[in-house]
Amino acid sequence: MSPKAKALLEQVQSWPDEDVQELADVAREIESRRSGVYQLSDEERVAVRAGMDAARRGDFAADDEIEALYRLHDRA
C-alpha cells in the first residue's frame, strides 16, 4: 500500500460514521469491479429480503402505479 493511501486510511479513523460508511460503499463497488463479485451491504441485504418477502406475499405495485412511473420516467 502506498504511503499516501496509508495516511488517508489513518485520517479516516477520525471521520464521522456516515462518511466512513460512504467510503466503505465506494470501496465495495471498486472491489466488485475488480473481482466481478458484488458484496451486498447489510442495508442492501435487508432491502433485498424485504422485496423478496413482498413478492412471496404477492404484494406488487398496481398497474396504474407502474404506468405512472413510466410516464414520469418518459418526461425526465
N, CA, C and O atoms as a Tripos MOL2 file, in Angstrom:
@<TRIPOS>MOLECULE
protein
  304   303    76     0     0
PROTEIN
NO_CHARGES

@<TRIPOS>ATOM
      1 N           0.8580   -1.1750    0.0000 N.3       1 MET1
      2 CA          0.0000    0.0000    0.0000 C.3       1 MET1
      3 C           0.9050    1.2380    0.0000 C.2       1 MET1
      4 O           1.9290    1.2770    0.6820 O.2       1 MET1
      5 N           0.5160    2.2080   -0.7520 N.am      2 SER2
      6 CA          1.3290    3.4160   -0.8510 C.3       2 SER2
      7 C           1.2730    4.2300    0.4440 C.2       2 SER2
      8 O           0.3090    4.1260    1.2020 O.2       2 SER2
      9 N           2.2940    5.0310    0.6930 N.am      3 PRO3
     10 CA          2.2720    5.8870    1.8980 C.3       3 PRO3
     11 C           1.0810    6.8430    1.9110 C.2       3 PRO3
     12 O           0.5190    7.1230    2.9700 O.2       3 PRO3
     13 N           0.6960    7.3440    0.7360 N.am      4 LYS4
     14 CA         -0.4560    8.2520    0.6790 C.3       4 LYS4
     15 C          -1.7440    7.5340    1.0920 C.2       4 LYS4
     16 O          -2.5730    8.0870    1.8150 O.2       4 LYS4
     17 N          -1.8930    6.3000    0.6230 N.am      5 ALA5
     18 CA         -3.0880    5.5340    0.9730 C.3       5 ALA5
     19 C          -3.1030    5.2330    2.4690 C.2       5 ALA5
     20 O          -4.1460    5.3380    3.1150 O.2       5 ALA5
     21 N          -1.9600    4.8620    3.0140 N.am      6 LYS6
     22 CA         -1.8740    4.5910    4.4560 C.3       6 LYS6
     23 C          -2.2280    5.8330    5.2660 C.2       6 LYS6
     24 O          -2.9590    5.7480    6.2540 O.2       6 LYS6
     25 N          -1.7100    6.9880    4.8490 N.am      7 ALA7
     26 CA         -2.0020    8.2300    5.5660 C.3       7 ALA7
     27 C          -3.4890    8.5540    5.5080 C.2       7 ALA7
     28 O          -4.0770    8.9880    6.4990 O.2       7 ALA7
     29 N          -4.0880    8.3430    4.3510 N.am      8 LEU8
     30 CA         -5.5230    8.6130    4.2190 C.3       8 LEU8
     31 C          -6.3290    7.6890    5.1270 C.2       8 LEU8
     32 O          -7.2620    8.1350    5.7950 O.2       8 LEU8
     33 N          -5.9780    6.4180    5.1540 N.am      9 LEU9
     34 CA         -6.7120    5.4880    5.9990 C.3       9 LEU9
     35 C          -6.5680    5.8340    7.4800 C.2       9 LEU9
     36 O          -7.4870    5.5970    8.2640 O.2       9 LEU9
     37 N          -5.4430    6.3820    7.8600 N.am     10 GLU10
     38 CA         -5.3010    6.8440    9.2450 C.3      10 GLU10
     39 C          -6.2350    8.0100    9.5200 C.2      10 GLU10
     40 O          -6.8080    8.1010   10.6060 O.2      10 GLU10
     41 N          -6.3950    8.9020    8.5500 N.am     11 GLN11
     42 CA         -7.2990   10.0430    8.7180 C.3      11 GLN11
     43 C          -8.7510    9.5910    8.8140 C.2      11 GLN11
     44 O          -9.5540   10.2100    9.5120 O.2      11 GLN11
     45 N          -9.0850    8.5160    8.1140 N.am     12 VAL12
     46 CA        -10.4530    8.0080    8.1090 C.3      12 VAL12
     47 C         -10.9230    7.6870    9.5240 C.2      12 VAL12
     48 O         -12.1120    7.7970    9.8240 O.2      12 VAL12
     49 N         -10.0070    7.2950   10.3820 N.am     13 GLN13
     50 CA        -10.3710    6.9430   11.7560 C.3      13 GLN13
     51 C         -11.0370    8.1010   12.4960 C.2      13 GLN13
     52 O         -11.7770    7.8730   13.4530 O.2      13 GLN13
     53 N         -10.7900    9.3260   12.0730 N.am     14 SER14
     54 CA        -11.3850   10.4830   12.7430 C.3      14 SER14
     55 C         -12.6780   10.9550   12.0660 C.2      14 SER14
     56 O         -13.3180   11.8960   12.5350 O.2      14 SER14
     57 N         -13.0570   10.3030   10.9680 N.am     15 TRP15
     58 CA        -14.2580   10.7170   10.2460 C.3      15 TRP15
     59 C         -15.5200   10.2870   10.9860 C.2      15 TRP15
     60 O         -15.4970    9.3360   11.7670 O.2      15 TRP15
     61 N         -16.6240   10.9970   10.7330 N.am     16 PRO16
     62 CA        -17.9210   10.5600   11.2690 C.3      16 PRO16
     63 C         -18.3330    9.2230   10.6230 C.2      16 PRO16
     64 O         -17.9210    8.9060    9.5070 O.2      16 PRO16
     65 N         -19.1420    8.4630   11.3400 N.am     17 ASP17
     66 CA        -19.5590    7.1400   10.8630 C.3      17 ASP17
     67 C         -20.1840    7.1770    9.4730 C.2      17 ASP17
     68 O         -19.9410    6.2850    8.6600 O.2      17 ASP17
     69 N         -20.9910    8.2050    9.1940 N.am     18 GLU18
     70 CA        -21.6590    8.2500    7.8810 C.3      18 GLU18
     71 C         -20.6410    8.4010    6.7530 C.2      18 GLU18
     72 O         -20.8430    7.8550    5.6680 O.2      18 GLU18
     73 N         -19.5600    9.1260    6.9850 N.am     19 ASP19
     74 CA        -18.5290    9.2670    5.9600 C.3      19 ASP19
     75 C         -17.7320    7.9770    5.7930 C.2      19 ASP19
     76 O         -17.3560    7.6100    4.6800 O.2      19 ASP19
     77 N         -17.4790    7.2970    6.8980 N.am     20 VAL20
     78 CA        -16.7770    6.0150    6.8270 C.3      20 VAL20
     79 C         -17.6310    5.0130    6.0470 C.2      20 VAL20
     80 O         -17.1090    4.2400    5.2450 O.2      20 VAL20
     81 N         -18.9440    5.0310    6.2850 N.am     21 GLN21
     82 CA        -19.8420    4.1280    5.5660 C.3      21 GLN21
     83 C         -19.8290    4.4390    4.0740 C.2      21 GLN21
     84 O         -19.8270    3.5280    3.2460 O.2      21 GLN21
     85 N         -19.8210    5.7150    3.7330 N.am     22 GLU22
     86 CA        -19.7700    6.1020    2.3190 C.3      22 GLU22
     87 C         -18.4850    5.5870    1.6670 C.2      22 GLU22
     88 O         -18.5140    5.0740    0.5490 O.2      22 GLU22
     89 N         -17.3650    5.7270    2.3680 N.am     23 LEU23
     90 CA        -16.0970    5.2200    1.8550 C.3      23 LEU23
     91 C         -16.1630    3.7070    1.6740 C.2      23 LEU23
     92 O         -15.6750    3.1810    0.6740 O.2      23 LEU23
     93 N         -16.7600    3.0080    2.6280 N.am     24 ALA24
     94 CA        -16.8970    1.5550    2.5240 C.3      24 ALA24
     95 C         -17.7410    1.1670    1.3230 C.2      24 ALA24
     96 O         -17.4340    0.1870    0.6430 O.2      24 ALA24
     97 N         -18.8020    1.9230    1.0520 N.am     25 ASP25
     98 CA        -19.6510    1.6540   -0.1080 C.3      25 ASP25
     99 C         -18.8760    1.8150   -1.4070 C.2      25 ASP25
    100 O         -18.9850    0.9870   -2.3110 O.2      25 ASP25
    101 N         -18.0980    2.8780   -1.4940 N.am     26 VAL26
    102 CA        -17.2930    3.1080   -2.7040 C.3      26 VAL26
    103 C         -16.2490    2.0090   -2.8560 C.2      26 VAL26
    104 O         -16.0330    1.4990   -3.9550 O.2      26 VAL26
    105 N         -15.6040    1.6450   -1.7530 N.am     27 ALA27
    106 CA        -14.5960    0.5870   -1.7960 C.3      27 ALA27
    107 C         -15.2280   -0.7350   -2.2350 C.2      27 ALA27
    108 O         -14.6140   -1.4920   -2.9870 O.2      27 ALA27
    109 N         -16.4480   -1.0190   -1.7710 N.am     28 ARG28
    110 CA        -17.1430   -2.2410   -2.1630 C.3      28 ARG28
    111 C         -17.4060   -2.2480   -3.6610 C.2      28 ARG28
    112 O         -17.2620   -3.2830   -4.3120 O.2      28 ARG28
    113 N         -17.7850   -1.1150   -4.2060 N.am     29 GLU29
    114 CA        -18.0270   -1.0280   -5.6530 C.3      29 GLU29
    115 C         -16.7370   -1.2460   -6.4370 C.2      29 GLU29
    116 O         -16.7360   -1.9460   -7.4500 O.2      29 GLU29
    117 N         -15.6500   -0.6560   -5.9790 N.am     30 ILE30
    118 CA        -14.3580   -0.8420   -6.6480 C.3      30 ILE30
    119 C         -13.9580   -2.3130   -6.6010 C.2      30 ILE30
    120 O         -13.5280   -2.8770   -7.6080 O.2      30 ILE30
    121 N         -14.0970   -2.9240   -5.4480 N.am     31 GLU31
    122 CA        -13.7300   -4.3370   -5.3090 C.3      31 GLU31
    123 C         -14.5770   -5.2160   -6.2100 C.2      31 GLU31
    124 O         -14.0680   -6.1700   -6.7990 O.2      31 GLU31
    125 N         -15.8600   -4.9110   -6.3260 N.am     32 SER32
    126 CA        -16.7250   -5.7180   -7.1910 C.3      32 SER32
    127 C         -16.3220   -5.5760   -8.6490 C.2      32 SER32
    128 O         -16.3940   -6.5400   -9.4120 O.2      32 SER32
    129 N         -15.9030   -4.3920   -9.0360 N.am     33 ARG33
    130 CA        -15.4150   -4.1710  -10.4010 C.3      33 ARG33
    131 C         -14.1490   -4.9830  -10.6550 C.2      33 ARG33
    132 O         -13.9740   -5.5510  -11.7330 O.2      33 ARG33
    133 N         -13.2840   -5.0330   -9.6740 N.am     34 ARG34
    134 CA        -12.0150   -5.7470   -9.8110 C.3      34 ARG34
    135 C         -12.2090   -7.2590   -9.7810 C.2      34 ARG34
    136 O         -11.5290   -7.9860  -10.5060 O.2      34 ARG34
    137 N         -13.1200   -7.7330   -8.9580 N.am     35 SER35
    138 CA        -13.2850   -9.1750   -8.7840 C.3      35 SER35
    139 C         -14.4380   -9.7570   -9.5930 C.2      35 SER35
    140 O         -14.4890  -10.9660   -9.8190 O.2      35 SER35
    141 N         -15.3590   -8.9090  -10.0270 N.am     36 GLY36
    142 CA        -16.5320   -9.3980  -10.7350 C.3      36 GLY36
    143 C         -17.6120   -9.9200   -9.8040 C.2      36 GLY36
    144 O         -18.6110  -10.4730  -10.2640 O.2      36 GLY36
    145 N         -17.4230   -9.7510   -8.4870 N.am     37 VAL37
    146 CA        -18.3870  -10.2220   -7.4940 C.3      37 VAL37
    147 C         -18.7770   -9.0450   -6.6130 C.2      37 VAL37
    148 O         -17.9240   -8.4170   -5.9860 O.2      37 VAL37
    149 N         -20.0700   -8.7510   -6.5710 N.am     38 TYR38
    150 CA        -20.5510   -7.6530   -5.7420 C.3      38 TYR38
    151 C         -21.0140   -8.1970   -4.4050 C.2      38 TYR38
    152 O         -21.8040   -9.1400   -4.3510 O.2      38 TYR38
    153 N         -20.5240   -7.6070   -3.3280 N.am     39 GLN39
    154 CA        -20.9300   -7.9870   -1.9820 C.3      39 GLN39
    155 C         -21.9630   -6.9830   -1.4780 C.2      39 GLN39
    156 O         -21.6840   -5.7880   -1.3860 O.2      39 GLN39
    157 N         -23.1430   -7.4720   -1.1560 N.am     40 LEU40
    158 CA        -24.1860   -6.6010   -0.6260 C.3      40 LEU40
    159 C         -23.7860   -6.0410    0.7310 C.2      40 LEU40
    160 O         -23.1500   -6.7180    1.5400 O.2      40 LEU40
    161 N         -24.1720   -4.7910    0.9620 N.am     41 SER41
    162 CA        -24.0230   -4.2310    2.3000 C.3      41 SER41
    163 C         -25.1490   -4.7960    3.1660 C.2      41 SER41
    164 O         -26.1050   -5.3710    2.6460 O.2      41 SER41
    165 N         -25.0400   -4.6350    4.4650 N.am     42 ASP42
    166 CA        -26.1080   -5.1020    5.3590 C.3      42 ASP42
    167 C         -27.4260   -4.4200    5.0240 C.2      42 ASP42
    168 O         -28.4840   -5.0490    5.0420 O.2      42 ASP42
    169 N         -27.3530   -3.1280    4.7170 N.am     43 GLU43
    170 CA        -28.5610   -2.3730    4.3660 C.3      43 GLU43
    171 C         -29.1820   -2.9120    3.0800 C.2      43 GLU43
    172 O         -30.4000   -3.0710    2.9990 O.2      43 GLU43
    173 N         -28.3550   -3.1930    2.0780 N.am     44 GLU44
    174 CA        -28.8650   -3.7420    0.8180 C.3      44 GLU44
    175 C         -29.4580   -5.1290    1.0250 C.2      44 GLU44
    176 O         -30.4860   -5.4630    0.4350 O.2      44 GLU44
    177 N         -28.8160   -5.9320    1.8550 N.am     45 ARG45
    178 CA        -29.3030   -7.2810    2.1420 C.3      45 ARG45
    179 C         -30.6930   -7.2230    2.7790 C.2      45 ARG45
    180 O         -31.5690   -8.0160    2.4330 O.2      45 ARG45
    181 N         -30.8940   -6.2930    3.7030 N.am     46 VAL46
    182 CA        -32.2100   -6.1200    4.3450 C.3      46 VAL46
    183 C         -33.2530   -5.7110    3.3020 C.2      46 VAL46
    184 O         -34.3730   -6.2220    3.3060 O.2      46 VAL46
    185 N         -32.8820   -4.7930    2.4150 N.am     47 ALA47
    186 CA        -33.8230   -4.3320    1.3850 C.3      47 ALA47
    187 C         -34.1880   -5.4550    0.4190 C.2      47 ALA47
    188 O         -35.3480   -5.5820    0.0280 O.2      47 ALA47
    189 N         -33.2180   -6.2610    0.0350 N.am     48 VAL48
    190 CA        -33.4900   -7.3820   -0.8700 C.3      48 VAL48
    191 C         -34.4280   -8.3780   -0.1940 C.2      48 VAL48
    192 O         -35.3780   -8.8600   -0.8100 O.2      48 VAL48
    193 N         -34.1600   -8.6830    1.0650 N.am     49 ARG49
    194 CA        -35.0300   -9.6190    1.7860 C.3      49 ARG49
    195 C         -36.4470   -9.0840    1.8990 C.2      49 ARG49
    196 O         -37.4130   -9.8340    1.7570 O.2      49 ARG49
    197 N         -36.5730   -7.7820    2.1540 N.am     50 ALA50
    198 CA        -37.9130   -7.1840    2.2440 C.3      50 ALA50
    199 C         -38.6360   -7.2930    0.9070 C.2      50 ALA50
    200 O         -39.8280   -7.5960    0.8660 O.2      50 ALA50
    201 N         -37.9190   -7.0470   -0.1800 N.am     51 GLY51
    202 CA        -38.5210   -7.1700   -1.5070 C.3      51 GLY51
    203 C         -38.9300   -8.5980   -1.8280 C.2      51 GLY51
    204 O         -39.9930   -8.8280   -2.4040 O.2      51 GLY51
    205 N         -38.0930   -9.5550   -1.4590 N.am     52 MET52
    206 CA        -38.4170  -10.9640   -1.6980 C.3      52 MET52
    207 C         -39.6310  -11.3840   -0.8610 C.2      52 MET52
    208 O         -40.4990  -12.1150   -1.3380 O.2      52 MET52
    209 N         -39.6830  -10.9190    0.3790 N.am     53 ASP53
    210 CA        -40.8480  -11.2210    1.2290 C.3      53 ASP53
    211 C         -42.1210  -10.6430    0.6210 C.2      53 ASP53
    212 O         -43.1620  -11.3010    0.6080 O.2      53 ASP53
    213 N         -42.0370   -9.4110    0.1160 N.am     54 ALA54
    214 CA        -43.2070   -8.7860   -0.5100 C.3      54 ALA54
    215 C         -43.6400   -9.5790   -1.7370 C.2      54 ALA54
    216 O         -44.8340   -9.7730   -1.9630 O.2      54 ALA54
    217 N         -42.6750  -10.0360   -2.5270 N.am     55 ALA55
    218 CA        -43.0030  -10.8180   -3.7160 C.3      55 ALA55
    219 C         -43.6740  -12.1410   -3.3390 C.2      55 ALA55
    220 O         -44.6280  -12.5650   -3.9910 O.2      55 ALA55
    221 N         -43.1770  -12.7850   -2.2910 N.am     56 ARG56
    222 CA        -43.7880  -14.0460   -1.8460 C.3      56 ARG56
    223 C         -45.2390  -13.8410   -1.4070 C.2      56 ARG56
    224 O         -46.0860  -14.7180   -1.5760 O.2      56 ARG56
    225 N         -45.5050  -12.6610   -0.8380 N.am     57 ARG57
    226 CA        -46.8750  -12.3510   -0.4030 C.3      57 ARG57
    227 C         -47.7520  -11.9220   -1.5820 C.2      57 ARG57
    228 O         -48.9680  -11.7910   -1.4400 O.2      57 ARG57
    229 N         -47.1330  -11.7060   -2.7400 N.am     58 GLY58
    230 CA        -47.8900  -11.2190   -3.8910 C.3      58 GLY58
    231 C         -48.1500   -9.7310   -3.8110 C.2      58 GLY58
    232 O         -49.0780   -9.2260   -4.4410 O.2      58 GLY58
    233 N         -47.3420   -9.0270   -3.0430 N.am     59 ASP59
    234 CA        -47.5090   -7.5900   -2.8270 C.3      59 ASP59
    235 C         -46.7290   -6.8290   -3.9050 C.2      59 ASP59
    236 O         -45.5710   -6.4580   -3.7120 O.2      59 ASP59
    237 N         -47.3870   -6.6100   -5.0280 N.am     60 PHE60
    238 CA        -46.7600   -5.9260   -6.1550 C.3      60 PHE60
    239 C         -47.4500   -4.5790   -6.3920 C.2      60 PHE60
    240 O         -48.5750   -4.3620   -5.9440 O.2      60 PHE60
    241 N         -46.7790   -3.6990   -7.0850 N.am     61 ALA61
    242 CA        -47.3760   -2.4020   -7.4310 C.3      61 ALA61
    243 C         -48.5380   -2.6270   -8.3950 C.2      61 ALA61
    244 O         -48.5060   -3.5200   -9.2410 O.2      61 ALA61
    245 N         -49.5440   -1.8080   -8.2480 N.am     62 ALA62
    246 CA        -50.7030   -1.8820   -9.1350 C.3      62 ALA62
    247 C         -50.3080   -1.3860  -10.5230 C.2      62 ALA62
    248 O         -49.3730   -0.5990  -10.6710 O.2      62 ALA62
    249 N         -51.0360   -1.8590  -11.5380 N.am     63 ASP63
    250 CA        -50.7330   -1.4760  -12.9260 C.3      63 ASP63
    251 C         -50.7290    0.0320  -13.1240 C.2      63 ASP63
    252 O         -49.8770    0.5630  -13.8360 O.2      63 ASP63
    253 N         -51.6920    0.7370  -12.4900 N.am     64 ASP64
    254 CA        -51.7450    2.1890  -12.6640 C.3      64 ASP64
    255 C         -50.5290    2.8680  -12.0240 C.2      64 ASP64
    256 O         -50.0780    3.9030  -12.5160 O.2      64 ASP64
    257 N         -49.9930    2.3030  -10.9340 N.am     65 GLU65
    258 CA        -48.7830    2.8560  -10.3210 C.3      65 GLU65
    259 C         -47.5730    2.6730  -11.2450 C.2      65 GLU65
    260 O         -46.7320    3.5640  -11.3670 O.2      65 GLU65
    261 N         -47.5000    1.5310  -11.8790 N.am     66 ILE66
    262 CA        -46.4020    1.2670  -12.8190 C.3      66 ILE66
    263 C         -46.5090    2.1880  -14.0220 C.2      66 ILE66
    264 O         -45.5010    2.7350  -14.4710 O.2      66 ILE66
    265 N         -47.6980    2.3650  -14.5460 N.am     67 GLU67
    266 CA        -47.8990    3.2710  -15.6840 C.3      67 GLU67
    267 C         -47.4880    4.6970  -15.3160 C.2      67 GLU67
    268 O         -46.8480    5.3860  -16.1110 O.2      67 GLU67
    269 N         -47.8560    5.1360  -14.1130 N.am     68 ALA68
    270 CA        -47.4780    6.4810  -13.6630 C.3      68 ALA68
    271 C         -45.9650    6.6110  -13.5780 C.2      68 ALA68
    272 O         -45.4110    7.6540  -13.9250 O.2      68 ALA68
    273 N         -45.3070    5.5780  -13.1290 N.am     69 LEU69
    274 CA        -43.8460    5.5930  -13.0600 C.3      69 LEU69
    275 C         -43.2450    5.7110  -14.4520 C.2      69 LEU69
    276 O         -42.3190    6.4940  -14.6660 O.2      69 LEU69
    277 N         -43.7690    4.9360  -15.4050 N.am     70 TYR70
    278 CA        -43.2660    5.0150  -16.7780 C.3      70 TYR70
    279 C         -43.5010    6.4000  -17.3710 C.2      70 TYR70
    280 O         -42.6340    6.9390  -18.0590 O.2      70 TYR70
    281 N         -44.6710    6.9740  -17.1070 N.am     71 ARG71
    282 CA        -44.9550    8.3200  -17.6290 C.3      71 ARG71
    283 C         -43.9740    9.3400  -17.0240 C.2      71 ARG71
    284 O         -43.4630   10.2100  -17.7290 O.2      71 ARG71
    285 N         -43.7240    9.2260  -15.7520 N.am     72 LEU72
    286 CA        -42.7890   10.1240  -15.0730 C.3      72 LEU72
    287 C         -41.3900    9.9760  -15.6710 C.2      72 LEU72
    288 O         -40.6990   10.9660  -15.9100 O.2      72 LEU72
    289 N         -40.9890    8.7440  -15.9070 N.am     73 HIS73
    290 CA        -39.6540    8.4820  -16.4560 C.3      73 HIS73
    291 C         -39.5240    9.0160  -17.8840 C.2      73 HIS73
    292 O         -38.4860    9.5600  -18.2610 O.2      73 HIS73
    293 N         -40.5710    8.8570  -18.6570 N.am     74 ASP74
    294 CA        -40.5450    9.3360  -20.0500 C.3      74 ASP74
    295 C         -40.3870   10.8480  -20.1270 C.2      74 ASP74
    296 O         -39.8120   11.3660  -21.0840 O.2      74 ASP74
    297 N         -40.8920   11.5560  -19.1280 N.am     75 ARG75
    298 CA        -40.8150   13.0120  -19.1240 C.3      75 ARG75
    299 C         -39.4570   13.5080  -18.6730 C.2      75 ARG75
    300 O         -39.0790   14.6410  -18.9700 O.2      75 ARG75
    301 N         -38.7260   12.6790  -17.9640 N.am     76 ALA76
    302 CA        -37.4320   13.1020  -17.3940 C.3      76 ALA76
    303 C         -36.3800   13.3310  -18.4670 C.2      76 ALA76
    304 O         -35.2450   13.6890  -18.1510 O.2      76 ALA76
@<TRIPOS>BOND
     1     1     2 1
     2     2     3 1
     3     3     4 2
     4     3     5 am
     5     5     6 1
     6     6     7 1
     7     7     8 2
     8     7     9 am
     9     9    10 1
    10    10    11 1
    11    11    12 2
    12    11    13 am
    13    13    14 1
    14    14    15 1
    15    15    16 2
    16    15    17 am
    17    17    18 1
    18    18    19 1
    19    19    20 2
    20    19    21 am
    21    21    22 1
    22    22    23 1
    23    23    24 2
    24    23    25 am
    25    25    26 1
    26    26    27 1
    27    27    28 2
    28    27    29 am
    29    29    30 1
    30    30    31 1
    31    31    32 2
    32    31    33 am
    33    33    34 1
    34    34    35 1
    35    35    36 2
    36    35    37 am
    37    37    38 1
    38    38    39 1
    39    39    40 2
    40    39    41 am
    41    41    42 1
    42    42    43 1
    43    43    44 2
    44    43    45 am
    45    45    46 1
    46    46    47 1
    47    47    48 2
    48    47    49 am
    49    49    50 1
    50    50    51 1
    51    51    52 2
    52    51    53 am
    53    53    54 1
    54    54    55 1
    55    55    56 2
    56    55    57 am
    57    57    58 1
    58    58    59 1
    59    59    60 2
    60    59    61 am
    61    61    62 1
    62    62    63 1
    63    63    64 2
    64    63    65 am
    65    65    66 1
    66    66    67 1
    67    67    68 2
    68    67    69 am
    69    69    70 1
    70    70    71 1
    71    71    72 2
    72    71    73 am
    73    73    74 1
    74    74    75 1
    75    75    76 2
    76    75    77 am
    77    77    78 1
    78    78    79 1
    79    79    80 2
    80    79    81 am
    81    81    82 1
    82    82    83 1
    83    83    84 2
    84    83    85 am
    85    85    86 1
    86    86    87 1
    87    87    88 2
    88    87    89 am
    89    89    90 1
    90    90    91 1
    91    91    92 2
    92    91    93 am
    93    93    94 1
    94    94    95 1
    95    95    96 2
    96    95    97 am
    97    97    98 1
    98    98    99 1
    99    99   100 2
   100    99   101 am
   101   101   102 1
   102   102   103 1
   103   103   104 2
   104   103   105 am
   105   105   106 1
   106   106   107 1
   107   107   108 2
   108   107   109 am
   109   109   110 1
   110   110   111 1
   111   111   112 2
   112   111   113 am
   113   113   114 1
   114   114   115 1
   115   115   116 2
   116   115   117 am
   117   117   118 1
   118   118   119 1
   119   119   120 2
   120   119   121 am
   121   121   122 1
   122   122   123 1
   123   123   124 2
   124   123   125 am
   125   125   126 1
   126   126   127 1
   127   127   128 2
   128   127   129 am
   129   129   130 1
   130   130   131 1
   131   131   132 2
   132   131   133 am
   133   133   134 1
   134   134   135 1
   135   135   136 2
   136   135   137 am
   137   137   138 1
   138   138   139 1
   139   139   140 2
   140   139   141 am
   141   141   142 1
   142   142   143 1
   143   143   144 2
   144   143   145 am
   145   145   146 1
   146   146   147 1
   147   147   148 2
   148   147   149 am
   149   149   150 1
   150   150   151 1
   151   151   152 2
   152   151   153 am
   153   153   154 1
   154   154   155 1
   155   155   156 2
   156   155   157 am
   157   157   158 1
   158   158   159 1
   159   159   160 2
   160   159   161 am
   161   161   162 1
   162   162   163 1
   163   163   164 2
   164   163   165 am
   165   165   166 1
   166   166   167 1
   167   167   168 2
   168   167   169 am
   169   169   170 1
   170   170   171 1
   171   171   172 2
   172   171   173 am
   173   173   174 1
   174   174   175 1
   175   175   176 2
   176   175   177 am
   177   177   178 1
   178   178   179 1
   179   179   180 2
   180   179   181 am
   181   181   182 1
   182   182   183 1
   183   183   184 2
   184   183   185 am
   185   185   186 1
   186   186   187 1
   187   187   188 2
   188   187   189 am
   189   189   190 1
   190   190   191 1
   191   191   192 2
   192   191   193 am
   193   193   194 1
   194   194   195 1
   195   195   196 2
   196   195   197 am
   197   197   198 1
   198   198   199 1
   199   199   200 2
   200   199   201 am
   201   201   202 1
   202   202   203 1
   203   203   204 2
   204   203   205 am
   205   205   206 1
   206   206   207 1
   207   207   208 2
   208   207   209 am
   209   209   210 1
   210   210   211 1
   211   211   212 2
   212   211   213 am
   213   213   214 1
   214   214   215 1
   215   215   216 2
   216   215   217 am
   217   217   218 1
   218   218   219 1
   219   219   220 2
   220   219   221 am
   221   221   222 1
   222   222   223 1
   223   223   224 2
   224   223   225 am
   225   225   226 1
   226   226   227 1
   227   227   228 2
   228   227   229 am
   229   229   230 1
   230   230   231 1
   231   231   232 2
   232   231   233 am
   233   233   234 1
   234   234   235 1
   235   235   236 2
   236   235   237 am
   237   237   238 1
   238   238   239 1
   239   239   240 2
   240   239   241 am
   241   241   242 1
   242   242   243 1
   243   243   244 2
   244   243   245 am
   245   245   246 1
   246   246   247 1
   247   247   248 2
   248   247   249 am
   249   249   250 1
   250   250   251 1
   251   251   252 2
   252   251   253 am
   253   253   254 1
   254   254   255 1
   255   255   256 2
   256   255   257 am
   257   257   258 1
   258   258   259 1
   259   259   260 2
   260   259   261 am
   261   261   262 1
   262   262   263 1
   263   263   264 2
   264   263   265 am
   265   265   266 1
   266   266   267 1
   267   267   268 2
   268   267   269 am
   269   269   270 1
   270   270   271 1
   271   271   272 2
   272   271   273 am
   273   273   274 1
   274   274   275 1
   275   275   276 2
   276   275   277 am
   277   277   278 1
   278   278   279 1
   279   279   280 2
   280   279   281 am
   281   281   282 1
   282   282   283 1
   283   283   284 2
   284   283   285 am
   285   285   286 1
   286   286   287 1
   287   287   288 2
   288   287   289 am
   289   289   290 1
   290   290   291 1
   291   291   292 2
   292   291   293 am
   293   293   294 1
   294   294   295 1
   295   295   296 2
   296   295   297 am
   297   297   298 1
   298   298   299 1
   299   299   300 2
   300   299   301 am
   301   301   302 1
   302   302   303 1
   303   303   304 2
@<TRIPOS>SUBSTRUCTURE
     1 MET1         2 RESIDUE 1 A MET
     2 SER2         6 RESIDUE 1 A SER
     3 PRO3        10 RESIDUE 1 A PRO
     4 LYS4        14 RESIDUE 1 A LYS
     5 ALA5        18 RESIDUE 1 A ALA
     6 LYS6        22 RESIDUE 1 A LYS
     7 ALA7        26 RESIDUE 1 A ALA
     8 LEU8        30 RESIDUE 1 A LEU
     9 LEU9        34 RESIDUE 1 A LEU
    10 GLU10       38 RESIDUE 1 A GLU
    11 GLN11       42 RESIDUE 1 A GLN
    12 VAL12       46 RESIDUE 1 A VAL
    13 GLN13       50 RESIDUE 1 A GLN
    14 SER14       54 RESIDUE 1 A SER
    15 TRP15       58 RESIDUE 1 A TRP
    16 PRO16       62 RESIDUE 1 A PRO
    17 ASP17       66 RESIDUE 1 A ASP
    18 GLU18       70 RESIDUE 1 A GLU
    19 ASP19       74 RESIDUE 1 A ASP
    20 VAL20       78 RESIDUE 1 A VAL
    21 GLN21       82 RESIDUE 1 A GLN
    22 GLU22       86 RESIDUE 1 A GLU
    23 LEU23       90 RESIDUE 1 A LEU
    24 ALA24       94 RESIDUE 1 A ALA
    25 ASP25       98 RESIDUE 1 A ASP
    26 VAL26      102 RESIDUE 1 A VAL
    27 ALA27      106 RESIDUE 1 A ALA
    28 ARG28      110 RESIDUE 1 A ARG
    29 GLU29      114 RESIDUE 1 A GLU
    30 ILE30      118 RESIDUE 1 A ILE
    31 GLU31      122 RESIDUE 1 A GLU
    32 SER32      126 RESIDUE 1 A SER
    33 ARG33      130 RESIDUE 1 A ARG
    34 ARG34      134 RESIDUE 1 A ARG
    35 SER35      138 RESIDUE 1 A SER
    36 GLY36      142 RESIDUE 1 A GLY
    37 VAL37      146 RESIDUE 1 A VAL
    38 TYR38      150 RESIDUE 1 A TYR
    39 GLN39      154 RESIDUE 1 A GLN
    40 LEU40      158 RESIDUE 1 A LEU
    41 SER41      162 RESIDUE 1 A SER
    42 ASP42      166 RESIDUE 1 A ASP
    43 GLU43      170 RESIDUE 1 A GLU
    44 GLU44      174 RESIDUE 1 A GLU
    45 ARG45      178 RESIDUE 1 A ARG
    46 VAL46      182 RESIDUE 1 A VAL
    47 ALA47      186 RESIDUE 1 A ALA
    48 VAL48      190 RESIDUE 1 A VAL
    49 ARG49      194 RESIDUE 1 A ARG
    50 ALA50      198 RESIDUE 1 A ALA
    51 GLY51      202 RESIDUE 1 A GLY
    52 MET52      206 RESIDUE 1 A MET
    53 ASP53      210 RESIDUE 1 A ASP
    54 ALA54      214 RESIDUE 1 A ALA
    55 ALA55      218 RESIDUE 1 A ALA
    56 ARG56      222 RESIDUE 1 A ARG
    57 ARG57      226 RESIDUE 1 A ARG
    58 GLY58      230 RESIDUE 1 A GLY
    59 ASP59      234 RESIDUE 1 A ASP
    60 PHE60      238 RESIDUE 1 A PHE
    61 ALA61      242 RESIDUE 1 A ALA
    62 ALA62      246 RESIDUE 1 A ALA
    63 ASP63      250 RESIDUE 1 A ASP
    64 ASP64      254 RESIDUE 1 A ASP
    65 GLU65      258 RESIDUE 1 A GLU
    66 ILE66      262 RESIDUE 1 A ILE
    67 GLU67      266 RESIDUE 1 A GLU
    68 ALA68      270 RESIDUE 1 A ALA
    69 LEU69      274 RESIDUE 1 A LEU
    70 TYR70      278 RESIDUE 1 A TYR
    71 ARG71      282 RESIDUE 1 A ARG
    72 LEU72      286 RESIDUE 1 A LEU
    73 HIS73      290 RESIDUE 1 A HIS
    74 ASP74      294 RESIDUE 1 A ASP
    75 ARG75      298 RESIDUE 1 A ARG
    76 ALA76      302 RESIDUE 1 A ALA
